[in-house]
Amino acid sequence: MSDLLNSLLDDARLWRGHRQLATEPTPEHTGFATLDKELGGLGWPRGALSECLLDGPGIGELQLVLPLLQRMTKRQQCVFWVNPPFTPYAPALARADVDLGQVVLVRTENQPDLLWTLENCLRSQATGLVLAWPDSLAARDIRRLQLAAEAGQSTCILFRSRQEACQSSPAALRLELVPDDRLGLKVNILKRRGGWPGQGCRLAMAARVQQDMTEASTVIHGPWPDHQSG
């Protein structure tokens, strides 16, 4: 029994209250000093899933991940956008110093395709970051994606409905995002490795604009045919 307990304690995936294991991968800082402080300096966990829970798109969630986008593309690591609610606006990303040559937009038609895409993107050594907007995910699906992220040591951020906050999740980090009345973003930490939930902070955002789909342009057009809606 003692040997089994020791092997479990040596596993970096095991959460041990407020203690952070030295074997955990180096985190990716959020780029917001206030939020990094609330996260205990851990930032976005690498080799793990993070969840951003929000009521709807356009409240500043992309500005929250923008420093990470900039850093990943400068490293020449691929950033996958999987089923975003709007087509990413390439000129704005370019002006924000994001290397569009490292950005890949993927649309899937059904849940099995979505899971297959996410799993393979996360396992790829070329991947730095996966941003995904799934309609729904079962706990077993999140565990499957968590294992893929661990295997590829990539960072994955899932944007999900705030209604999912009451459901348990294997994700390493869960953030609840709520807009405030000063065009800022309130971030509530629902779960993080090595710490307790309940912390939060407010972040000032330079702008918070919902981009209309009809005005957006495609970042990358892959070798797949155009998808025609019925």
C-alpha positions in Angstrom: 0.0 0.0 0.0 2.8 2.4 0.9 4.5 1.8 -2.5 1.2 2.6 -4.3 0.7 5.8 -2.3 4.3 6.9 -3.1 3.8 6.3 -6.8 0.6 8.4 -6.7 2.3 11.2 -4.8 5.1 11.2 -7.4 2.6 11.7 -10.2 2.6 15.4 -11.3 -1.1 15.1 -12.4 -2.2 14.5 -8.8 -3.6 17.7 -7.2 -2.2 18.1 -3.6 -4.0 21.1 -2.2 -1.9 24.2 -2.1 1.4 22.4 -3.0 2.8 22.8 -6.5 5.0 20.0 -7.7 8.3 20.9 -9.3 7.7 18.3 -12.0 4.8 20.3 -13.4 5.5 21.8 -16.9 6.5 25.5 -17.0 3.3 27.5 -17.2 2.4 30.1 -19.8 1.8 33.5 -18.1 -1.4 35.2 -19.0 0.2 38.6 -19.8 -2.0 40.2 -17.0 0.1 40.7 -13.9 -3.0 40.9 -11.6 -4.4 37.6 -13.0 -1.1 35.9 -12.8 -0.8 36.9 -9.1 -4.3 35.4 -8.4 -3.2 32.2 -10.2 -0.2 31.9 -8.0 2.2 32.7 -10.9 1.0 29.5 -12.7 -0.8 31.3 -15.6 -2.3 29.1 -18.3 -1.2 25.5 -17.6 0.7 23.7 -20.3 -0.1 20.1 -21.0 -3.5 20.6 -19.6 -7.0 22.0 -20.4 -8.3 25.4 -19.3 -11.9 26.5 -19.4 -13.3 30.0 -19.9 -16.9 30.0 -18.9 -19.0 33.0 -20.3 -22.5 33.9 -21.3 -21.7 34.8 -24.9 -18.8 35.9 -27.2 -17.5 39.4 -27.5 -17.0 40.3 -23.8 -13.2 40.5 -24.0 -12.3 36.8 -23.9 -10.0 37.1 -27.0 -8.2 40.0 -25.5 -7.6 37.8 -22.4 -5.8 35.2 -24.6 -4.1 37.7 -26.9 -0.8 37.8 -25.1 -0.6 34.0 -25.3 -1.5 34.2 -29.0 1.3 36.6 -29.7 3.8 34.6 -27.7 2.9 31.3 -29.4 3.0 32.5 -32.9 6.4 34.3 -32.3 7.7 30.9 -31.3 6.6 29.6 -34.7 4.1 27.3 -32.9 0.7 26.6 -34.5 -2.4 28.1 -33.0 -5.6 26.2 -33.9 -9.0 27.9 -33.7 -11.7 25.2 -33.7 -15.3 26.2 -34.3 -15.1 29.8 -33.2 -18.5 31.6 -33.1 -17.2 34.2 -35.6 -14.6 34.1 -38.3 -11.4 35.5 -36.8 -10.6 39.0 -38.2 -7.2 38.7 -39.8 -6.3 42.4 -40.1 -7.0 43.0 -36.4 -4.8 39.9 -35.4 -2.0 41.1 -37.7 -2.2 44.6 -36.1 -1.9 42.9 -32.7 1.4 41.4 -33.7 0.0 37.8 -34.2 1.8 35.9 -37.0 -1.1 34.8 -39.2 1.1 32.2 -40.8 0.9 30.2 -37.6 -2.9 30.5 -37.2 -5.2 27.7 -38.5 -9.0 27.9 -38.6 -10.9 24.6 -38.4 -14.6 24.0 -38.7 -16.1 20.6 -37.8 -19.5 19.3 -38.8 -20.3 17.0 -35.8 -19.2 16.0 -32.4 -17.1 13.0 -33.4 -15.2 15.2 -35.9 -14.7 17.8 -33.2 -13.2 15.4 -30.7 -11.0 13.8 -33.3 -9.8 17.2 -34.4 -9.1 18.5 -30.9 -7.3 15.3 -29.9 -5.0 15.2 -32.9 -4.2 19.0 -32.7 -3.3 18.6 -29.0 -1.1 15.6 -29.6 0.8 17.3 -32.4 4.3 18.5 -31.5 3.8 21.4 -33.8 0.9 22.7 -31.7 1.4 25.5 -29.2 -2.2 26.5 -28.5 -5.7 25.2 -29.2 -8.7 27.5 -28.8 -12.0 25.7 -29.1 -15.7 26.5 -28.8 -17.5 23.2 -28.3 -21.3 23.1 -28.0 -21.1 20.5 -25.3 -18.6 18.1 -23.8 -19.2 15.2 -21.5 -16.7 14.7 -18.6 -15.3 11.6 -20.4 -14.6 13.8 -23.5 -12.7 16.3 -21.4 -10.6 13.6 -19.8 -9.8 12.3 -23.3 -8.7 15.8 -24.3 -6.8 16.2 -21.1 -4.7 13.1 -21.9 -4.1 14.4 -25.4 -2.9 17.8 -24.0 -0.5 16.0 -21.6 0.9 13.8 -24.4 1.6 16.9 -26.7 2.5 19.3 -23.8 0.3 21.8 -25.5 -2.0 24.5 -24.1 -5.8 24.2 -24.7 -8.4 26.8 -23.8 -12.1 25.8 -24.1 -14.7 28.5 -24.3 -17.9 27.1 -22.8 -21.2 28.3 -21.5 -21.3 29.8 -18.0 -24.1 27.3 -17.2 -21.4 24.6 -17.1 -19.9 26.2 -14.0 -22.1 24.1 -11.7 -20.8 20.9 -13.4 -17.6 19.2 -12.3 -14.8 19.1 -14.9 -11.3 17.4 -15.1 -9.9 20.7 -16.5 -6.9 22.0 -14.6 -8.1 25.6 -14.7 -11.6 27.0 -14.8 -12.3 30.7 -15.1 -15.7 32.4 -15.1 -15.7 35.6 -17.3 -18.2 38.4 -16.7 -18.1 41.8 -18.3 -18.2 44.8 -16.0 -19.8 48.2 -16.6 -16.4 49.9 -17.4 -15.6 47.8 -20.5 -13.4 45.6 -18.3 -13.6 41.9 -17.5 -14.2 40.3 -14.2 -12.4 36.9 -13.8 -13.5 34.5 -11.1 -11.3 31.5 -10.5 -13.5 28.5 -10.1 -10.7 25.9 -10.0 -6.9 25.9 -10.4 -4.2 23.4 -9.6 -2.3 24.1 -6.4 -4.8 26.5 -5.0 -8.3 27.0 -3.7 -11.2 28.5 -5.7 -12.9 31.8 -4.9 -10.3 34.3 -5.9 -10.9 36.8 -8.7 -9.9 40.0 -10.2 -10.9 42.7 -12.6 -9.0 43.3 -15.8 -9.1 46.5 -17.9 -9.5 45.8 -21.6 -8.4 48.2 -24.3 -11.7 47.6 -26.2 -14.6 45.2 -26.2 -16.2 45.0 -29.5 -18.3 42.3 -31.0 -17.2 41.7 -34.6 -20.0 41.0 -37.0 -19.5 37.8 -39.0 -20.3 39.6 -42.3 -17.4 42.0 -41.8 -14.8 39.4 -40.9 -12.3 37.8 -43.2 -10.9 34.3 -43.1 -7.5 33.9 -41.5 -6.5 30.8 -43.4 -8.4 29.0 -46.2 -7.3 25.3 -46.1 -7.5 22.7 -48.8 -11.0 21.7 -47.7 -14.0 22.8 -49.8 -16.2 25.7 -48.7 -18.9 24.7 -46.3 -22.3 25.6 -47.5 -25.0 25.9 -44.9 -28.4 24.5 -45.7 
